[in-house]
Amino acid sequence: MRTIGQHRDEIAALVAPVLSGIGVAELQEREIDDLATGAGAGRGHRVLGRAVVAPVPLPPFDNSQMDGFAVRAADAGRVLRVVAPIPAGVVPSPLVTGTAAPIMTGARIPDGADAVFPVERTEPGAFPAALGLTDVTVPDDLVAGTFVRGTGTDLPQGDELAPVGARVTPALLGALASAGVTTVEIVRQLRALVVSTGSELQGARADAGADPGAGGGSAMIGDANGIALRAALAEVGADARTVRVPDDEAAFLTALDDAVGDWADLVLTTGGISAGAYEVVRQALEPRGLAVTPVAMQPGGPQAFGTVTIAGRPVPVVSFPGNPVSALVSFEVFLRPVLAAAAGAVDDRTVLVLPAAEAATSPAGKHQVRRGRVQDGHVHFVGGPSSHLLAHYAAATHLVHVPVGTDTVAPGDPLTVWRLR
C-alpha cells in the first residue's frame, strides 16, 4: 500500500506543470488598491509576475524624523531666531542663516538645514506651545544628519523594489504605494474546480425537486465538502468553483465537461472512489486514466489521481474520499503544501512535537491523523478517529499524527502535531 510520502510526491508531480505554466505565461495587471482589499489580501496569496523598480527614491526627499526644529548643525550651541513653522506636505523656503524653523514629523527639510533637534529639548517641551518661542538654543551635541531621514535611504531610485515571485504582503503594498506605484503585474491564481459527488447531496440531482433539507425524514445532506474545500483552496490563493453531481456516470461526465470548459486548471473530486456499487468517479474516470490507489492512512485511505481528458484537453484530477473529515485531512496532507508553496503563501502549519494528554489506539499499518487541541503543553484528542466527525474537526486547533507502527498511544508519548489555527 502506498505511503503518505509517496502519494504526496505523486500529487506534487501531477500539478507541478500546471503551476509552473501559470507563473510563466499568464500575468494579470491589478491595482494595488484592489489587492489590498481582495481575497487573500495581506496573506501572501498573490505573487508578482514582473519585478517592480522604484520610480522614485524612498523616501523621496529629506524629511524630519521628529517634531522639532530644523537647523544647521554648524550652529550647535548658538541661540537662533525662530521663523515660520514647516508642516508636513509643503515645500518650505530655504532656511535663512541664523534661524531655526519649527518642523513636524515627515515634513520636508528646508534647503540649508542639515539636522533636527526635538522639541522636547526646549523649555515648553512640546508643540503648539513651542511655536510661541522667539528664539531657541541649539543643543551643543547636535551633528549633521541628526533626526533627518535622507532621500533614498530606504531604497534608491531605480533599484528593485520587489523581484519576480515576491509575495504581495501588506508591507509590500505599502512600499509600492509610498513609491507611487499604482498597478502591478501578478501571477494569475490557480483555478480549481471542486466536484462533490453523491445523489444524496442537496442540489446534485435535477429530479430531486425542492431541497428537502437535511435531517428529519430526509435522505439528503448538505455539501460540506464543496464549501469546506473551496474555502481551503482560497486560503492558499486559489480561485475555486464548486459543482455537485449525482451518482450517474453520464451526468457526471457532462457536468464535468461543462464546468471545466477552458476555465479550470485543476479538478478536485470528493467521493466515488471506494469499493461501493455507485462509485461514479472511479467508474467514469478510471478507464480514462485516473489511478485509484489506496494510501496507508486513516482517515483518507481511498485516493486517486491522474491526468484525464476533460472538455477536450488534459486536466490534472485529484480525488479524495467523500467523508468530510477524510476530504479535509487529505487536502491538508497532499494538496495544501504544494499549492501553498506555489502561491508563495506563508507556511502557517507550525509543526510541534508534544506529549499526548490521554491514551489512544491506531490501526496497524496505517498513519492515523487525529484532531486535537493543545492545552498546558499537551495535545488532547478532540472526538474519535471516525471520518464523519466534522463538528469535532471544526472544534480542533491541531492535526495529530500517529505514525505507522504506533498501534497504541500512552499518556506522555510524544506526537507530531500541525497547527490549524
N, C-alpha and C positions, 0 to 999 in steps of 0.2 A: 504494500500500500504506500502511496506517495506521502512524503513528509511535508510539513508546513513549509519548510525552506525550499524544497524542490518546487512546490506549486507556486510559491511566491516568485521564484525566479522565472517560471514559465509565464506568469501573468505579466511580469515586468517586460519580458522579451516580446510578448504579444502586442502590448500597447506602445512600446518604445518608438516604432516607426511613425505612428500617428502623432505622438507628442513632438518628436523632432521635426516632422513635416510642418506642423503648425508654427513652430518657432522660427523656421527658416523662411517660409513662403507667405504667411498671412499676418499682416500687421493692420492695426486699426488706429486711426487718429482720434484721440479723445481729448476733451478739455479737462484741465486738472480740476476745475470745479466739479465736474461730473464724477471724476474718480474719487473725490473726497466724500461724496455722498452716496455713491452707488454700492451695489452688493460687494461685500468683501473689503470695503474701504478701511484702510488702516491695518489690515491684517496680512499684507504682503501677498495678496492673491492675484495681483496683476503684475506683469513683468514688462519692462521696457524692451521694445524690439529694435530701437535705434538709440545710439548714445546721444546724450544732451551735452552741449558745450555751453559754458556760461557766456551769455551775450554781454554781460556787464560784470565788473568786479564785485565781489561780495566782501564787505559792504561796498556800496557804490561810491561812497565819499567818506572822508574822515568825519567821525561823529563822536559825540560825548558819551562816555560810559556812565557818567554820574550827573546828578543835579549839582551845579556848582558854578565856577567862574572860569571862563576861557581867558588865558593869559599867555605871555611869553615866558618860557622857563628862565630866560636870562634876567627876568625881573624878580627872581626869588629873593625874598626878604624886603622888598620895596613896598611902599604904600602907593596904590594906584587908584585913579579916579574910576568910578563905576559909570558905565554907559548903558545904552538901551539893552534890554534882555533879548535873548535869542530863543524863541520857542522852536519845537520840532516842526518840520515841514516848510521852513522858509529858507531862502538863500541869504545869508547875512552879509552885511557890508564888511569890508576888511577891518581888522582890529587896529585902531589908532594907537600909535606908540604912547606908552604911559597910561593905558587904560585896561580895565578888566570888564568883560561882558558876562552878565549872568546868563547861564546856558542850561537848558533842560536835557535830560537823558534822551539820546537819539537825535538831538539837534546837530546840524552841520557845523563843524568847526570853522570859524571865520579865517580867511586868509590872514596871515600874520601871527596867529596863535598856534602854539605847539603843545599846550598842556592844559589840563583842567584840575583845579583843586576843589574838593567837595564843599558844599555849602555848610556842612557840619563844622567846618573849621573857621567859621565866622561867629561873631557874638550872637546873632539871632539863632543860628543853627539850622534854619530851615527857610524855605520859601513858603508863602509870599513875603514874610516879614523881612527877609534879607533884600528884597527889591527896594526897600526904603533906604538902604545904605548909600552914602555918597562916595565912600572910599573903602577899600579893603587892603589888608596886608597879605601879600603873597607868602605862603609858608617857605621857610628857609630851605627845606629839603626837597623842593619841587624840582623835577628834572623833565626834560623834553620827552613827550610821549605818555606822560602820566595820565591815566584815565581817558586816553584817546583810542578809539577803535579805528585803526588805519585802513585806508582803502585797499581792498583785495586781500586783507589778512585772513579772511575765511577761504576765499578762492579767487585767484587772479582771473581777469577777463581772458577768455579763450581756452582756459583749462577745462578738462572734462568734469562736468557736474555730476553725471551719472552714466555708467557704462551700459552697454547692451546686457540684458539679463538682470539688471538691478530690480529689486522688488520695490513696488510702489507703496511706500510706507508713509505715515503721517509726516515724519521728518523730511523725507524726500519731497513730498508735495509742498511742504513749507519752504524748502530750499528753492524749488522751482518757482514758486510764487514770488519769493524775495528777489529772484533774478529776472523777473518779468516774463518768464516762460508761461504761456497760457495753454499750449497744446503739446502733447507728446504722442509718439507712436508706440503702441503697446502690442504685445503678442495677443492674438485672438484667444479667447477662452476655449478650452476643450468643450465640445458639445456632446453630451451624453444622454442617451435615451434609456430610461428605466422602464422595463416592461414587466408589469406584475401579472402573473398568470393565475388562473383559477376561476371556475364558473361560480364559485361561492363569493367572489368579490363584488361588492356593490359597484355598479357601473360597467362590469365586464361583459354582460350579456344584453344584447339589444332586445331580446324577447322576455326579459325579466320584469318589464313594466316599471312602475314607480319603485324607487328604492324602499324596501320594507323596513330598513333599519336593522341594526344588529341587536342580538339578544331576544328575549321573549320567545315567541313561536317562530322566529325567522331562522332560515338556514344560511343567511347571508352575513358577511362580515365586512368591515371597513378595510380599505387598502393601507394597512400600516406600512408595508414595505415601500410602496411608491413614495409616500410622504417622507418617511424617515431617510431613505436613500437619496432622495432629491435634496434634502437638507444637508446630508452628509457630503454630497458632491459639491454643494455650494460652499461648504466650509473649506474645501481645498481648491476653490477657484474655478470650478466647472459650471457651465451653463447647462442645466438639466431640464428635461421634459419627461412626463410620465404618460404611459398608456396602459390600460387594463384590458386584458383579453381573456376569453373563456377557454376551457379545455377542449378546443376544437382546432384540429390541425389547419384546416383551410382558412378559418377565421384568423388564426394566429399569424399565418404567413401573409395574409392580405393586410392585416393591421400593421405587421412589421414593415412590409414594403412601403406602405403609406406613411408611416411615422418616421422612418429613416430617411426616405427620399434622398435629396442631396444635402441634407442638414447634418445628420448625426456622424460623429467621428467614432463613437464607441457605443455599443449596446450592452446594457446590463440587465439580465433577466433574473427573476426570482420565481422559484417553484418549478415543478415539471421536469425534474432531472433525476428523480429517485426510481424506485422499483415498482411503483403503483401501476394501475391499469390506465390512468389518464395523465401520463407524463408528457404533456404537449411539447415542451421544449425539446426533450430528448427525441420524441417521435418525429418532430418536424425538422430538427437541425442536425441530429447525429448523422443521418445519411448525407448531409451537405457539408460535413467536415468538422462538426463540433465533437470534441473529445470529452467524453464523460469519464471522469477519473476520481474515485473516492480518495479522500485525504484523511490521514490518521489524526483527526481532531474531533473534539466534542465541545460545543455543537458545531455544525457546519461540515459534517463528513462528506455529503454529496457535493461535488463540484464539477464544473465543466468549463471549457474554454475552446476557442478556435477562431479562425478567420472564415467567415461564411459569406457567400454572395447574397446580398440583400439589395433590393432596388437596382439590380444590375451592376453592382460594384462590390469589391471585397471589403468587409467591415469586421473589425475585431469584436468578438462576443465573449463576455464573461458571464457565467451563470452561477447563481447562488441558490441555496435551498430556500424553500418558501416560508419556513417558520421565521418569524420576525427577529428573534434573537440570533438565530443562525445567520440570517442575512446581514445583520449589522456587525456581528463578530467577523464574518467573512470579509466584509468591506474593510474593517479595521486592520485585519491581518494581511490581506492580499492586495487590495487595490489602493487604499488610502496612502500607504507610504510612497508608491511610485507617482501618484497624481500630485501629492503634496510637494514632492521634490521637483517635479516638472513645473509646477506653478510658482516655485520659489517661496512657498509658504514656510513660515517658521515651524519647526518641529516642536509642537506643544504636547506631545505624548511623552512626558517625562517618565523615564524608566527608573524604578526603585526596587530594591530587594528588602523586604520587610518580613518580620515573623508573623505567622498565622495566629489569629486570636482563638480559633477553635479547630476541631478536627474535621476532616473531610475525606471522601474517597473519590477515586478517579478510575475510569475504565482502563483495564490493562491494554497496553499497546497504543494508547491514544494520548495526544496532548489536549488536556482539558483547559478551557477558558471559562472561568467563573466570573461573576460580577461581585464587586466588593466596595467597601468604604474603608478609608484609613482613619483610625482614631487612636490617640495615645501611642502612636508609633507602631501599631499593629494593624493588620488587614483583617477586616471582618467580612465574611461572606454575606452577600445580600441575595436572599432567595436560594432556590436549588439550582441544579445544573440543567433543568429542562429548557428546551429551546422555545417554548411559548411564553415564558415569563417576562413579557416586555415591560410591564409596570415595575418589576424589580430592576430591570436594566435601567429604566429611567431614573430610579432612585439611587443607582450606583454612581460612584465617582471614579472607580478604577476597574480595569480588567485584570483579573488574577490568573496567572499562568501556572498550571500544574503539568510539568513536562512528562513526556513519555518515560515510563519506567518508575514513576512515582504513583503507586496504587493507593497509598494512604498518606494523609497529612495529619501530623500531630500538632497540638498547640506549641508554638515556638519555632516550628520548622520554617526556614527561610523560603519565601516565594517571590518571584518576579512579578511586579505589577506595573501596568501602564496607566498613567493618569488620563482620565477622560475629560475632567473639568475641575 
